[in-house]
Amino acid sequence: MSKIVAEIFFLIGVVLGGFLFWQLIKGMKSRNWPTVQGRVIDSRMTTHVSRDDDGSRSTTYGAAISYRYDVDGDEYSGDK
């Protein structure tokens, strides 16, 4: 029984290691992406309050940011 558990943990480790290695490669490739100057148009903090089944409240905070940039005379904008 313990051999099966060890094999399962080994397999999970291999899959997780492969995923992390793939993320590392993607991150290293992004270092060569072209860059441009941009402008932040609007930024604000967002909040979302929710209630659990037991009546307790939880608050989640986030950022809402709008931006704009130009590439070869074409203007782009986003809020992701």
The first five atom37 places (N, CA, C, CB, O) and aatype in JSON, in Angstrom:
{
  "aatype": [12, 15, 11, 9, 19, 0, 6, 9, 13, 13, 10, 9, 7, 19, 19, 10, 7, 7, 13, 10, 13, 17, 5, 10, 9, 11, 7, 12, 11, 15, 1, 2, 17, 14, 16, 19, 5, 7, 1, 19, 9, 3, 15, 1, 12, 16, 16, 8, 19, 15, 1, 3, 3, 3, 7, 15, 1, 15, 16, 16, 18, 7, 0, 0, 9, 15, 18, 1, 18, 3, 19, 3, 7, 3, 6, 18, 15, 7, 3, 11],
  "atom_mask": [
    [1, 1, 1, 1, 1],
    [1, 1, 1, 1, 1],
    [1, 1, 1, 1, 1],
    [1, 1, 1, 1, 1],
    [1, 1, 1, 1, 1],
    [1, 1, 1, 1, 1],
    [1, 1, 1, 1, 1],
    [1, 1, 1, 1, 1],
    [1, 1, 1, 1, 1],
    [1, 1, 1, 1, 1],
    [1, 1, 1, 1, 1],
    [1, 1, 1, 1, 1],
    [1, 1, 1, 0, 1],
    [1, 1, 1, 1, 1],
    [1, 1, 1, 1, 1],
    [1, 1, 1, 1, 1],
    [1, 1, 1, 0, 1],
    [1, 1, 1, 0, 1],
    [1, 1, 1, 1, 1],
    [1, 1, 1, 1, 1],
    [1, 1, 1, 1, 1],
    [1, 1, 1, 1, 1],
    [1, 1, 1, 1, 1],
    [1, 1, 1, 1, 1],
    [1, 1, 1, 1, 1],
    [1, 1, 1, 1, 1],
    [1, 1, 1, 0, 1],
    [1, 1, 1, 1, 1],
    [1, 1, 1, 1, 1],
    [1, 1, 1, 1, 1],
    [1, 1, 1, 1, 1],
    [1, 1, 1, 1, 1],
    [1, 1, 1, 1, 1],
    [1, 1, 1, 1, 1],
    [1, 1, 1, 1, 1],
    [1, 1, 1, 1, 1],
    [1, 1, 1, 1, 1],
    [1, 1, 1, 0, 1],
    [1, 1, 1, 1, 1],
    [1, 1, 1, 1, 1],
    [1, 1, 1, 1, 1],
    [1, 1, 1, 1, 1],
    [1, 1, 1, 1, 1],
    [1, 1, 1, 1, 1],
    [1, 1, 1, 1, 1],
    [1, 1, 1, 1, 1],
    [1, 1, 1, 1, 1],
    [1, 1, 1, 1, 1],
    [1, 1, 1, 1, 1],
    [1, 1, 1, 1, 1],
    [1, 1, 1, 1, 1],
    [1, 1, 1, 1, 1],
    [1, 1, 1, 1, 1],
    [1, 1, 1, 1, 1],
    [1, 1, 1, 0, 1],
    [1, 1, 1, 1, 1],
    [1, 1, 1, 1, 1],
    [1, 1, 1, 1, 1],
    [1, 1, 1, 1, 1],
    [1, 1, 1, 1, 1],
    [1, 1, 1, 1, 1],
    [1, 1, 1, 0, 1],
    [1, 1, 1, 1, 1],
    [1, 1, 1, 1, 1],
    [1, 1, 1, 1, 1],
    [1, 1, 1, 1, 1],
    [1, 1, 1, 1, 1],
    [1, 1, 1, 1, 1],
    [1, 1, 1, 1, 1],
    [1, 1, 1, 1, 1],
    [1, 1, 1, 1, 1],
    [1, 1, 1, 1, 1],
    [1, 1, 1, 0, 1],
    [1, 1, 1, 1, 1],
    [1, 1, 1, 1, 1],
    [1, 1, 1, 1, 1],
    [1, 1, 1, 1, 1],
    [1, 1, 1, 0, 1],
    [1, 1, 1, 1, 1],
    [1, 1, 1, 1, 1]
  ],
  "atom_positions": [
    [[0.82, -1.2, 0.0], [0.0, 0.0, 0.0], [0.86, 1.26, 0.0], [-0.93, 0.0, 1.2], [0.57, 2.2, -0.74]],
    [[1.92, 1.3, 0.82], [2.74, 2.5, 0.89], [3.52, 2.72, -0.41], [3.71, 2.41, 2.07], [3.86, 3.86, -0.73]],
    [[3.8, 1.64, -1.16], [4.49, 1.8, -2.44], [3.59, 2.54, -3.44], [4.91, 0.41, -3.01], [4.07, 3.37, -4.21]],
    [[2.31, 2.24, -3.42], [1.36, 2.91, -4.31], [1.26, 4.39, -3.96], [-0.04, 2.24, -4.22], [1.25, 5.24, -4.85]],
    [[1.2, 4.7, -2.67], [1.13, 6.1, -2.24], [2.39, 6.83, -2.67], [0.95, 6.19, -0.7], [2.31, 7.97, -3.15]],
    [[3.55, 6.21, -2.51], [4.81, 6.83, -2.93], [4.83, 7.08, -4.43], [6.0, 5.95, -2.53], [5.29, 8.13, -4.87]],
    [[4.33, 6.14, -5.21], [4.29, 6.3, -6.66], [3.35, 7.42, -7.07], [3.87, 4.99, -7.34], [3.63, 8.17, -8.0]],
    [[2.23, 7.54, -6.37], [1.29, 8.62, -6.67], [1.93, 9.98, -6.37], [-0.02, 8.45, -5.84], [1.84, 10.9, -7.18]],
    [[2.59, 10.09, -5.22], [3.27, 11.35, -4.89], [4.4, 11.65, -5.88], [3.83, 11.29, -3.46], [4.61, 12.8, -6.23]],
    [[5.11, 10.63, -6.32], [6.17, 10.83, -7.31], [5.57, 11.34, -8.61], [6.94, 9.51, -7.55], [6.11, 12.28, -9.22]],
    [[4.48, 10.74, -9.05], [3.83, 11.17, -10.29], [3.33, 12.61, -10.17], [2.66, 10.24, -10.63], [3.49, 13.4, -11.11]],
    [[2.73, 12.95, -9.05], [2.28, 14.33, -8.84], [3.47, 15.28, -8.89], [1.54, 14.47, -7.49], [3.37, 16.36, -9.48]],
    [[4.59, 14.9, -8.28], [5.79, 15.73, -8.31], [6.33, 15.92, -9.71], [0.0, 0.0, 0.0], [6.76, 17.02, -10.07]],
    [[6.32, 14.86, -10.52], [6.8, 14.96, -11.9], [5.9, 15.9, -12.71], [6.85, 13.56, -12.57], [6.4, 16.75, -13.45]],
    [[4.59, 15.75, -12.56], [3.65, 16.61, -13.3], [3.8, 18.06, -12.86], [2.19, 16.14, -13.09], [3.86, 18.96, -13.7]],
    [[3.88, 18.3, -11.56], [4.04, 19.65, -11.05], [5.38, 20.25, -11.49], [3.93, 19.66, -9.52], [5.44, 21.42, -11.87]],
    [[6.43, 19.46, -11.43], [7.74, 19.93, -11.89], [7.74, 20.29, -13.37], [0.0, 0.0, 0.0], [8.33, 21.28, -13.77]],
    [[7.07, 19.48, -14.18], [6.96, 19.77, -15.61], [6.2, 21.06, -15.87], [0.0, 0.0, 0.0], [6.6, 21.86, -16.72]],
    [[5.11, 21.25, -15.13], [4.33, 22.48, -15.28], [5.17, 23.7, -14.9], [3.05, 22.43, -14.42], [5.17, 24.69, -15.62]],
    [[5.88, 23.62, -13.78], [6.71, 24.75, -13.34], [7.83, 25.03, -14.32], [7.28, 24.48, -11.95], [8.16, 26.19, -14.57]],
    [[8.43, 23.99, -14.88], [9.48, 24.17, -15.89], [8.91, 24.87, -17.12], [10.1, 22.81, -16.28], [9.56, 25.75, -17.68]],
    [[7.7, 24.47, -17.56], [7.06, 25.09, -18.71], [6.8, 26.57, -18.44], [5.74, 24.36, -19.06], [7.01, 27.4, -19.32]],
    [[6.34, 26.91, -17.23], [6.11, 28.31, -16.86], [7.42, 29.09, -16.87], [5.44, 28.4, -15.48], [7.45, 30.25, -17.3]],
    [[8.49, 28.49, -16.39], [9.8, 29.14, -16.4], [10.25, 29.45, -17.83], [10.84, 28.25, -15.71], [10.74, 30.55, -18.09]],
    [[10.08, 28.52, -18.74], [10.45, 28.73, -20.14], [9.63, 29.87, -20.73], [10.25, 27.43, -20.97], [10.17, 30.73, -21.42]],
    [[8.32, 29.89, -20.48], [7.47, 30.98, -20.98], [7.94, 32.32, -20.43], [6.0, 30.74, -20.6], [8.01, 33.3, -21.17]],
    [[8.27, 32.37, -19.14], [8.74, 33.61, -18.54], [10.05, 34.08, -19.14], [0.0, 0.0, 0.0], [10.23, 35.28, -19.35]],
    [[10.95, 33.16, -19.42], [12.23, 33.55, -20.01], [12.05, 34.07, -21.44], [13.2, 32.36, -20.01], [12.75, 35.0, -21.85]],
    [[11.13, 33.49, -22.19], [10.86, 33.97, -23.56], [10.31, 35.39, -23.54], [9.88, 33.04, -24.28], [10.58, 36.16, -24.46]],
    [[9.53, 35.75, -22.51], [8.91, 37.08, -22.46], [9.95, 38.18, -22.28], [7.88, 37.14, -21.33], [9.66, 39.35, -22.54]],
    [[11.15, 37.84, -21.84], [12.2, 38.85, -21.67], [12.59, 39.48, -23.01], [13.44, 38.22, -21.01], [13.13, 40.58, -23.03]],
    [[12.32, 38.8, -24.11], [12.68, 39.29, -25.44], [11.53, 39.99, -26.15], [13.18, 38.15, -26.3], [11.69, 40.4, -27.3]],
    [[10.39, 40.14, -25.51], [9.26, 40.82, -26.13], [9.6, 42.3, -26.31], [7.98, 40.65, -25.28], [10.32, 42.87, -25.49]],
    [[9.09, 42.93, -27.37], [9.3, 44.37, -27.54], [8.53, 45.15, -26.47], [8.87, 44.83, -28.95], [7.53, 44.67, -25.95]],
    [[9.0, 46.35, -26.16], [8.34, 47.18, -25.15], [8.01, 48.55, -25.75], [9.24, 47.34, -23.9], [8.67, 49.02, -26.68]],
    [[6.98, 49.18, -25.2], [6.6, 50.54, -25.56], [6.19, 51.27, -24.29], [5.44, 50.56, -26.62], [5.89, 50.64, -23.27]],
    [[6.19, 52.59, -24.35], [5.7, 53.39, -23.24], [4.18, 53.41, -23.29], [6.28, 54.84, -23.3], [3.58, 53.43, -24.36]],
    [[3.55, 53.39, -22.12], [2.1, 53.44, -22.05], [1.65, 54.44, -20.99], [0.0, 0.0, 0.0], [2.47, 54.99, -20.25]],
    [[0.34, 54.66, -20.93], [-0.23, 55.59, -19.96], [-1.33, 54.88, -19.19], [-0.77, 56.87, -20.66], [-2.16, 54.18, -19.78]],
    [[-1.34, 55.06, -17.89], [-2.45, 54.58, -17.07], [-3.53, 55.65, -17.11], [-1.99, 54.26, -15.6], [-3.29, 56.79, -16.71]],
    [[-4.71, 55.28, -17.58], [-5.81, 56.22, -17.73], [-6.61, 56.31, -16.43], [-6.74, 55.79, -18.88], [-6.99, 57.41, -16.01]],
    [[-6.85, 55.19, -15.79], [-7.64, 55.17, -14.56], [-7.19, 53.98, -13.72], [-9.17, 55.1, -14.87], [-6.9, 52.9, -14.24]],
    [[-7.15, 54.18, -12.42], [-6.86, 53.05, -11.52], [-7.65, 53.25, -10.24], [-5.32, 52.94, -11.22], [-7.73, 54.36, -9.71]],
    [[-8.23, 52.16, -9.76], [-8.98, 52.23, -8.51], [-9.02, 50.84, -7.88], [-10.43, 52.76, -8.76], [-8.8, 49.82, -8.54]],
    [[-9.3, 50.83, -6.58], [-9.42, 49.59, -5.86], [-10.88, 49.15, -5.89], [-8.91, 49.73, -4.41], [-11.79, 49.97, -5.73]],
    [[-11.11, 47.86, -6.09], [-12.47, 47.32, -6.08], [-12.63, 46.41, -4.85], [-12.77, 46.53, -7.4], [-11.66, 45.83, -4.36]],
    [[-13.85, 46.32, -4.37], [-14.15, 45.41, -3.27], [-15.39, 44.61, -3.61], [-14.35, 46.19, -1.94], [-16.3, 45.08, -4.29]],
    [[-15.4, 43.39, -3.12], [-16.57, 42.53, -3.28], [-16.82, 41.84, -1.94], [-16.37, 41.47, -4.44], [-15.94, 41.15, -1.42]],
    [[-18.0, 42.03, -1.39], [-18.36, 41.43, -0.11], [-19.32, 40.28, -0.38], [-18.99, 42.48, 0.86], [-20.31, 40.44, -1.1]],
    [[-19.02, 39.13, 0.2], [-19.91, 37.97, 0.04], [-20.18, 37.37, 1.41], [-19.29, 36.91, -0.92], [-19.42, 37.56, 2.36]],
    [[-21.27, 36.63, 1.49], [-21.65, 35.96, 2.73], [-21.59, 34.45, 2.5], [-23.08, 36.39, 3.2], [-22.03, 33.94, 1.48]],
    [[-21.03, 33.77, 3.49], [-20.99, 32.31, 3.46], [-22.32, 31.75, 3.95], [-19.82, 31.77, 4.32], [-23.18, 32.48, 4.43]],
    [[-22.47, 30.44, 3.82], [-23.71, 29.79, 4.27], [-23.96, 29.98, 5.76], [-23.66, 28.3, 3.95], [-25.11, 30.0, 6.2]],
    [[-22.88, 30.13, 6.53], [-23.06, 30.3, 7.97], [-23.27, 31.76, 8.37], [-21.85, 29.75, 8.7], [-23.34, 32.06, 9.56]],
    [[-23.38, 32.66, 7.4], [-23.66, 34.06, 7.68], [-22.44, 34.93, 7.83], [0.0, 0.0, 0.0], [-22.57, 36.15, 7.94]],
    [[-21.24, 34.35, 7.82], [-20.04, 35.16, 7.96], [-19.75, 35.89, 6.64], [-18.83, 34.28, 8.37], [-20.06, 35.4, 5.55]],
    [[-19.14, 37.06, 6.78], [-18.83, 37.88, 5.6], [-17.36, 37.75, 5.25], [-19.19, 39.36, 5.86], [-16.51, 37.56, 6.12]],
    [[-17.07, 37.84, 3.96], [-15.67, 37.92, 3.51], [-15.58, 38.99, 2.44], [-15.15, 36.52, 2.97], [-16.49, 39.14, 1.62]],
    [[-14.5, 39.72, 2.45], [-14.28, 40.8, 1.49], [-13.07, 40.47, 0.63], [-14.09, 42.16, 2.21], [-12.01, 40.08, 1.14]],
    [[-13.24, 40.62, -0.67], [-12.16, 40.41, -1.62], [-11.82, 41.75, -2.25], [-12.55, 39.37, -2.7], [-12.71, 42.5, -2.65]],
    [[-10.53, 42.06, -2.34], [-10.06, 43.31, -2.92], [-9.38, 43.05, -4.25], [-9.11, 44.04, -1.95], [-8.76, 42.0, -4.44]],
    [[-9.49, 44.01, -5.15], [-8.85, 43.88, -6.45], [-8.46, 45.24, -6.98], [0.0, 0.0, 0.0], [-8.69, 46.26, -6.33]],
    [[-7.87, 45.25, -8.16], [-7.47, 46.49, -8.82], [-8.16, 46.58, -10.18], [-5.92, 46.57, -8.98], [-8.21, 45.6, -10.92]],
    [[-8.68, 47.76, -10.49], [-9.27, 48.03, -11.8], [-8.39, 49.1, -12.45], [-10.79, 48.5, -11.69], [-8.35, 50.24, -11.99]],
    [[-7.7, 48.72, -13.52], [-6.73, 49.62, -14.17], [-7.04, 49.68, -15.66], [-5.27, 49.14, -13.92], [-7.17, 48.65, -16.31]],
    [[-7.14, 50.9, -16.19], [-7.29, 51.12, -17.63], [-6.0, 51.76, -18.14], [-8.53, 52.02, -17.96], [-5.43, 52.62, -17.48]],
    [[-5.55, 51.32, -19.32], [-4.29, 51.82, -19.86], [-4.4, 52.02, -21.37], [-3.14, 50.85, -19.52], [-5.32, 51.52, -22.01]],
    [[-3.44, 52.75, -21.91], [-3.41, 53.05, -23.34], [-1.95, 53.11, -23.78], [-4.15, 54.39, -23.66], [-1.08, 53.57, -23.04]],
    [[-1.68, 52.63, -25.0], [-0.33, 52.7, -25.56], [-0.4, 52.77, -27.08], [0.52, 51.49, -25.11], [-1.4, 52.39, -27.68]],
    [[0.67, 53.24, -27.7], [0.75, 53.4, -29.16], [1.84, 52.5, -29.7], [1.02, 54.87, -29.55], [2.92, 52.37, -29.11]],
    [[1.56, 51.88, -30.85], [2.54, 51.08, -31.57], [2.45, 51.46, -33.04], [2.31, 49.54, -31.37], [1.42, 51.25, -33.68]],
    [[3.53, 52.01, -33.58], [3.6, 52.41, -34.99], [2.42, 53.3, -35.38], [3.63, 51.17, -35.9], [1.87, 53.14, -36.47]],
    [[2.04, 54.22, -34.51], [0.97, 55.16, -34.81], [-0.43, 54.65, -34.53], [0.0, 0.0, 0.0], [-1.39, 55.42, -34.61]],
    [[-0.58, 53.38, -34.19], [-1.89, 52.83, -33.85], [-2.05, 52.81, -32.34], [-2.06, 51.4, -34.44], [-1.16, 52.36, -31.62]],
    [[-3.21, 53.3, -31.86], [-3.46, 53.35, -30.42], [-4.21, 52.13, -29.95], [-4.23, 54.61, -30.07], [-5.17, 51.7, -30.58]],
    [[-3.77, 51.57, -28.84], [-4.4, 50.42, -28.22], [-4.75, 50.75, -26.78], [-3.48, 49.17, -28.29], [-4.1, 51.58, -26.15]],
    [[-5.8, 50.11, -26.27], [-6.16, 50.32, -24.87], [-6.65, 49.0, -24.3], [-7.25, 51.42, -24.72], [-6.99, 48.07, -25.02]],
    [[-6.66, 48.95, -22.97], [-7.11, 47.73, -22.33], [-7.4, 47.96, -20.86], [0.0, 0.0, 0.0], [-7.12, 49.02, -20.3]],
    [[-7.97, 46.92, -20.25], [-8.25, 46.97, -18.81], [-8.07, 45.61, -18.16], [-9.67, 47.47, -18.57], [-8.66, 45.34, -17.12]],
    [[-7.28, 44.77, -18.75], [-7.05, 43.42, -18.21], [-5.97, 43.44, -17.15], [-6.65, 42.44, -19.33], [-5.64, 42.4, -16.58]]
  ]
}
